[in-house]
Amino acid sequence: MTRAPVLVLVLVLVLCLASVPTAASQGTLDAIHVVERFAGALNAGDIGNARAELGGVFTWSEHDLVPWVATSRAEALLRVIELIGGGVRLETEPVAVVAGGSMVIAHERMWGAFVPDELAPLRSTTVYLVAGGRLVGITRMLAGDQRDALAAAAVVGTWRFGEFHFRIDADGSYRTFGNQDHLLADRHHDSGTATVERGVLVWVSDDASDACDPGDRTTFSLQTIDRDTIHLAPLTDQITCAVHWTAMPSTVTLHLLRED
C-alpha cells in the first residue's frame, strides 16, 4: 500500500498544471460525460449501463488498504457487481482533463455497506482513462488518513510468523510472544503501543517490555493486507530495538490466528 503506480506519482503535478477549462473542448466534455455516465450507473444500481461504459481492454487499480488490480474487462465487471451489491453511492467531481481528453482526474466521495460508519464517506482522487468513448482504466487512491485508519483496524488480532506470535488490540496496544506456549500463558517479551502512520506499522515499546528498552521503535512497511494474511517489510534502518532488528528477515508474512 505504500507503492503507488507511476500514474499516481505524477498526479500532484497534473493537478497543479491542469484544470477543466471554462470553455471546454468537445473531447474534454466527452471524456467527462463517460465518467459521469459510469458513476451514474453505479449509483442507479444499473449493471448493464455500467458495463456499457467499459472498454474491451481494461485495468482497474484501487490503492486503499490493499493494492487491488483488475487486468481484464471481466474482472472489472465483477468489481462493478460487488460495488452495486454493497449499495455504493459515488459523488464524482472532475477537476482536470488532460492528454487530449484521454485522462480525467476526479475527486470522489464514496458510501456503501463496505464503508465503516466512522470513515464514511471514503475520499479519493481517481484517474479515469478514456479511449474510443469508453473507460479503459481506473486508478483510485484513497486519502492517506483513511488508508491508515483502515489498516489500523485490519491489523487488530493475534498473528503468527513461524514460532513468533504477536497480538494487537483495538485500543492500540501490542504484545509479542516467542512461541505459542508463551502466547497461551500470556508471557510476553515485548509490549507497547501500535500505530499506523503513512502506511507504516510502528511499535513503540513500553516499560513493561523485557526485550526492548522503553521508547524503542520497531517499524514495518505494510505491503499488502488480505483478510487473514499481512505482508510486511521491516524498515531495519528505523528499528531501534536490538532484539527485533537482529531477528527480522527482509520480508515477513503474518498469518491470522484469531480476530479480536
Helices and strands as residue ranges (DSSP letters): H 6-9, H 11-17, H 26-44, H 47-52, E 54-63, E 67-70, H 73-85, E 89-98, G 99-101, E 103-111, G 117-119, E 122-131, E 134-142, H 144-154, E 157-161, E 164-168, E 173-177, H 180-185, E 190-197, E 200-205, E 217-225, E 229-234, G 236-238, H 242-247, E 252-258
